[in-house]
Amino acid sequence: MKFLVRCSYLEIYNEDIRDLLVKHNGGGGATQDQKLELKEDPNKGVYVKDLTCCIVKSIPEIEKLMIYGTK
């Protein structure tokens, strides 16, 4: 079996959503302070628009992203 695992890290504070991994992938000009929007799509369901999503292949990669996002 093969699986695709993706990792995102966000913070919700006072109804504001912030992407904690925005600069990890080079970020397309977005900043960590940019407030993101919660959206709903009939196919995808509820999601956060423009949230960084990283493909991970191991537990150490996930841990690295968690450490980065926590900083």
Number of C-alpha atoms within 10 A of each C-alpha: 2 4 6 7 12 12 14 17 18 18 13 11 8 6 8 13 19 21 24 22 25 24 16 13 10 9 12 10 8 14 14 17 12 12 13 17 14 12 11 12 8 6 6 8 8 11 12 15 11 13 19 21 16 17 12 14 12 9 9 10 14 18 11 11 20 16 10 14 19 12 8
